[in-house]
């Protein structure tokens, strides 16, 4: 059965298009600087400068689009470093219309690809630096909220009560208190002693962190748990005293300060394809703060695989190498040596920094040549295993960075 409604003509427009949106209908695709990024003899920011000059000469306003405030400020610094002097930061791209057409504006806009419209040219951070990889962030769980509710516990789980010690969670039961039902957690201790803990006081419990098979339940009301707590507090105080002494001794040590050149450093950072996590950014800032203030950057950085520990090392290595000093990256295995060598080699490819490798995978003649060049100051960064010990004497002023795994197989970087 045919419908009695007539079809709308193909060229009909159901709604009026506001004048402010009409320039978008005449827009065309922008420029992708992928070719400049892969050519080692060309700086991508020089190519951006030439493109900006061309668009301004054609009478268009240029807006540089960034993902965040931090990347916007970094792009502005890099553009000025490469000759784009007249720049301004705006809150909205419409604000550019009130400025001189010759001023390049930068704004934070949710835009992946640039385009050219009537009198406007948009160039995005992704156009300049390539695809931006987004790491899925993990939800942080505070320690005090580790057991947030009774449903987080399973029957038989070992728990630790702050006052009574190690017990075993049995069930969630409703008991009469003052003639009214009350939900309580039933925790069993040695001798089949039972503790009924009101659910609103669940914060006094925490999970037992070691293997359950080796755990021994405490006696409810016994002195063993209080004795262990007292001994642990004494050991913590002793460790705290030692750490305070070590920290004080480190503060008294001095090393030649390292200055970080903002322009080249920003360009090096822009090659990192991920947004820095909060912890990663703080670790980078702390390490650079030590180096710039002339303190030994003796720091232990722990984290899961893929959370950017290597990038912290790369930032520190860049600051040291560009200062004219030599750096050694020590790793426990040959595989890590090769992986870090490839990573460092790629990231430093467009900078006057020579990176070499020393491990059993490198021939004896090549190792001998690296040692010779180290002693002559021709190698800026050397990556290797314990073989570094053989050539350590060749360093004039080494900065050592260790990469590997602790006794509990937790990856770490130690920048010193």
C-alpha positions in Angstrom: 0.0 0.0 0.0 1.4 3.3 -1.1 1.7 6.2 1.4 -0.3 9.3 0.6 2.6 11.6 1.8 4.7 13.2 -0.9 8.4 12.7 -0.8 10.5 15.8 0.0 12.6 17.1 -2.9 16.2 16.1 -2.7 17.4 19.7 -2.6 14.9 20.9 0.1 16.2 22.3 3.4 13.9 21.5 6.4 15.3 24.2 8.7 16.9 27.7 8.2 20.7 27.6 8.7 22.0 30.5 10.8 24.4 32.8 9.1 27.1 32.1 11.7 27.2 28.5 10.6 27.2 29.1 6.8 31.0 29.5 6.5 31.4 25.9 7.7 29.5 24.7 4.6 32.2 26.0 2.4 35.1 24.6 4.4 37.7 22.3 3.0 40.2 19.9 4.5 43.2 21.3 6.3 46.8 20.2 6.0 48.4 17.1 7.6 52.1 17.5 8.5 52.8 13.8 8.3 55.4 14.2 5.6 57.3 16.7 7.6 57.2 14.5 10.7 58.9 11.6 8.9 61.6 13.6 7.2 64.6 13.9 9.6 66.0 16.9 7.8 62.8 19.0 8.2 61.4 20.3 11.5 57.6 19.9 11.6 57.3 23.3 13.3 59.1 25.0 10.5 56.6 23.5 8.2 53.8 24.8 10.4 55.3 28.3 10.3 55.4 28.3 6.5 51.8 27.1 6.4 50.7 29.8 8.8 52.5 32.5 6.8 50.8 31.3 3.6 47.4 31.4 5.2 47.9 34.9 6.6 49.1 36.1 3.3 45.9 34.8 1.8 43.9 36.9 4.2 42.8 34.1 6.6 43.0 34.2 10.4 44.9 31.2 11.8 43.7 29.3 14.9 45.9 26.6 16.5 43.8 24.0 18.3 45.2 22.1 21.3 43.8 19.3 23.4 44.5 20.9 26.8 45.8 24.1 28.4 49.2 22.5 29.0 49.6 21.4 25.3 48.3 24.8 24.2 51.1 26.6 26.2 53.7 24.1 24.9 52.6 24.6 21.3 52.8 28.4 21.8 56.4 28.1 23.1 57.5 25.9 20.2 55.9 28.1 17.6 57.7 31.1 19.0 60.9 29.1 19.1 60.4 28.5 15.3 59.6 32.1 14.2 55.8 32.4 14.9 56.2 35.4 17.2 52.7 37.1 17.1 50.6 34.7 19.0 47.7 35.0 21.5 45.8 32.6 23.7 42.0 32.9 23.5 39.2 31.2 25.5 37.0 30.7 22.4 37.9 30.7 18.7 35.3 33.5 18.1 37.6 35.8 20.2 40.1 35.6 17.3 37.8 37.8 15.2 38.5 40.8 17.5 42.3 40.5 17.1 44.6 41.5 14.2 44.4 39.1 11.3 48.2 38.7 11.5 48.0 37.3 15.1 48.0 33.5 15.4 45.6 32.5 18.1 45.7 29.3 20.2 42.6 27.8 21.8 41.5 24.5 23.5 38.8 23.0 21.3 37.5 19.5 21.0 38.6 19.2 17.3 40.7 16.4 15.8 41.4 17.7 12.3 41.8 21.2 11.0 40.1 22.8 8.0 40.1 26.0 6.0 36.9 28.0 5.9 35.9 31.5 4.7 38.5 33.7 6.2 39.6 31.2 8.9 42.2 28.4 9.0 42.2 25.8 11.8 45.3 23.7 12.5 45.0 21.1 15.3 47.6 19.6 17.5 46.9 16.2 15.9 47.6 17.7 12.5 51.0 18.8 13.7 52.1 15.9 16.0 50.1 13.0 14.6 47.6 10.7 16.2 47.2 11.2 20.0 47.1 7.9 21.9 44.8 7.9 24.8 45.6 5.7 27.8 42.6 4.4 29.7 42.9 5.8 33.2 42.3 3.5 36.1 40.0 4.4 38.9 42.0 5.1 42.0 40.9 3.5 45.2 41.9 5.1 48.5 43.3 2.8 51.1 40.8 3.9 53.7 38.0 2.8 51.3 39.5 -0.5 50.4 36.6 -2.3 52.1 33.8 0.1 51.3 30.9 -2.2 52.2 30.1 -5.6 53.5 29.4 -7.0 50.1 33.1 -6.6 49.3 33.9 -9.4 51.7 33.5 -13.1 50.9 33.0 -15.9 53.4 36.4 -17.1 54.7 38.3 -13.9 53.9 41.0 -13.0 56.4 40.7 -9.5 57.9 42.7 -7.5 60.3 40.9 -5.6 63.1 42.8 -2.5 64.3 42.4 -3.5 67.9 42.0 -7.3 67.9 44.2 -8.5 65.0 43.8 -11.3 62.4 40.3 -12.9 62.2 38.2 -14.7 59.6 35.1 -13.2 58.2 32.2 -15.6 58.4 29.0 -13.9 57.5 26.8 -10.9 57.7 24.2 -11.4 60.4 21.3 -9.5 61.9 21.2 -9.5 65.7 18.9 -7.9 68.2 20.4 -5.0 70.1 18.1 -3.2 72.5 15.1 -5.0 71.0 15.9 -3.8 67.4 17.6 -5.8 64.6 21.1 -4.6 63.7 23.4 -5.7 60.8 26.8 -6.9 62.0 29.8 -8.6 60.5 30.7 -11.9 62.2 34.4 -12.3 62.6 35.8 -15.5 64.1 39.1 -15.6 66.0 41.3 -18.3 67.6 39.5 -20.7 69.9 36.3 -20.1 67.9 35.8 -16.7 69.6 33.4 -14.5 67.7 33.2 -10.7 67.3 30.1 -9.0 65.9 31.1 -5.7 64.3 28.4 -3.2 63.4 28.5 -2.5 59.6 28.8 1.2 60.3 32.2 0.5 61.9 33.6 -1.5 59.0 36.4 1.0 58.6 38.3 -0.6 61.5 38.8 -3.7 59.2 41.3 -4.2 56.4 42.1 -7.2 54.2 45.0 -9.4 55.3 47.7 -8.7 52.8 49.8 -11.9 52.8 49.1 -15.6 52.0 46.1 -16.9 53.9 47.6 -20.4 54.3 50.4 -19.1 56.5 48.2 -16.9 58.7 47.4 -17.7 62.3 44.3 -16.3 63.9 44.8 -14.1 66.9 43.2 -14.7 70.3 40.3 -12.3 70.9 41.3 -10.1 73.8 44.9 -11.6 73.9 48.1 -9.8 74.2 49.9 -11.2 71.1 48.4 -8.7 68.7 49.1 -5.7 70.9 52.7 -6.9 71.3 53.2 -7.3 67.5 51.7 -3.8 67.0 54.1 -2.3 69.6 57.1 -4.1 68.0 56.1 -2.9 64.5 55.7 0.7 65.7 59.2 0.5 67.2 60.6 -0.8 63.9 58.8 1.9 61.9 60.2 4.6 64.2 63.7 3.1 63.7 63.2 3.0 59.9 61.9 6.6 60.0 65.0 7.8 61.9 67.2 6.1 59.3 65.3 7.6 56.4 65.5 11.1 58.0 69.2 10.7 58.4 69.6 9.5 54.7 67.4 12.4 53.5 69.4 14.9 55.5 72.6 13.6 54.1 71.3 13.8 50.6 70.2 17.4 51.1 73.8 18.3 52.1 75.2 16.7 48.9 75.7 19.0 45.9 76.1 18.3 42.2 76.5 20.6 39.2 73.1 22.1 38.4 71.5 21.2 35.1 69.6 23.9 33.2 66.7 22.9 31.0 66.4 24.7 27.7 62.6 25.3 27.4 62.4 25.4 23.6 64.2 22.2 22.8 62.8 20.5 25.9 59.2 21.4 24.9 59.9 20.0 21.4 61.3 16.8 22.9 58.2 16.4 25.2 55.8 17.0 22.3 57.1 13.7 20.8 55.5 11.8 23.6 52.2 10.5 22.1 50.4 10.1 25.4 48.9 12.6 27.9 51.0 12.5 31.1 49.3 11.0 34.1 49.1 13.0 37.3 51.7 10.8 39.0 53.9 10.8 36.0 53.9 14.6 35.6 54.8 14.9 39.3 57.7 12.4 39.1 59.1 14.3 36.0 58.8 17.6 37.8 60.5 16.2 41.0 63.4 14.7 39.0 64.0 17.9 37.0 63.7 20.0 40.1 66.5 18.0 41.7 68.7 18.3 38.6 68.2 22.1 38.2 68.8 22.8 41.9 72.0 20.9 42.0 70.8 18.0 44.2 71.4 14.3 43.4 68.2 13.0 41.8 68.3 9.8 43.8 64.7 8.7 43.3 62.9 5.4 43.0 59.9 5.5 40.6 57.6 2.5 40.8 54.6 1.7 38.5 52.9 -0.9 36.4 53.9 -1.7 32.9 52.8 0.9 30.4 52.4 3.8 32.8 55.3 5.9 31.6 58.4 5.2 33.8 60.6 5.2 30.7 59.4 8.7 29.7 60.5 10.0 33.1 64.0 8.6 32.4 63.9 10.1 28.9 63.1 13.6 30.2 65.9 13.4 32.8 68.3 12.1 30.2 67.5 14.9 27.7 68.2 17.6 30.3 71.5 16.0 31.2 72.6 15.2 27.7 71.8 18.7 26.4 73.9 20.1 29.2 76.9 18.3 27.7 77.2 15.6 30.4 77.2 11.9 29.9 74.5 9.5 31.2 74.5 5.7 31.7 71.3 3.7 31.7 71.9 0.4 33.6 69.5 -2.5 33.1 69.5 -6.1 34.5 68.9 -8.0 31.2 70.1 -7.9 27.6 66.5 -7.7 26.4 65.8 -4.6 28.4 69.1 -3.1 27.1 68.0 -3.6 23.5 64.5 -2.2 24.2 65.7 0.9 25.9 68.4 1.4 23.3 65.8 1.4 20.5 63.5 3.8 22.5 66.3 6.2 23.3 67.7 6.1 19.8 64.3 6.9 18.3 63.4 9.7 20.7 66.8 11.4 20.3 67.1 11.0 16.6 66.5 14.7 15.7 68.8 16.0 18.5 72.6 16.2 18.6 72.8 13.3 21.1 74.7 10.1 20.5 73.2 7.0 22.0 75.1 3.7 22.2 74.6 0.2 23.7 77.0 -2.0 25.7 75.9 -5.6 26.3 76.7 -9.2 25.3 74.7 -8.7 22.1 77.2 -6.1 21.0 80.5 -7.4 19.4 83.8 -7.0 21.2 85.1 -4.6 18.6 82.0 -2.4 18.8 82.1 -2.4 22.6 85.8 -1.4 22.5 84.9 1.5 20.1 82.1 2.6 22.4 84.4 2.6 25.4 87.0 4.6 23.5 84.4 7.2 22.4 83.1 7.4 26.0 86.5 8.4 27.3 86.7 11.0 24.6 83.3 12.5 25.3 81.8 11.5 21.9 79.0 9.3 23.5 76.3 11.2 25.4 74.1 8.2 26.5 75.2 4.6 26.9 72.7 1.8 27.7 73.8 -1.6 28.9 73.9 -4.3 31.5 76.6 -4.8 34.1 79.1 -4.4 31.3 78.9 -0.7 32.1 81.2 -1.4 35.1 84.0 -2.1 32.6 83.8 1.3 31.0 82.7 3.4 34.0 86.2 4.8 34.3 85.8 6.4 30.9 83.2 8.8 32.1 84.2 12.4 32.9 81.0 13.2 34.8 78.5 10.4 34.7 74.8 10.5 35.6 73.6 7.0 36.3 70.0 5.8 35.7 69.1 2.3 36.6 66.2 0.4 35.1 65.0 -3.0 36.2 62.9 -5.0 38.7 63.0 -5.2 42.4 63.1 -8.5 44.4 59.2 -8.5 44.3 59.3 -8.1 40.5 58.0 -4.6 40.6 59.5 -2.5 37.8 61.3 0.7 38.7 63.6 3.4 37.5 66.2 4.9 39.8 67.5 8.2 38.5 70.7 9.3 40.3 
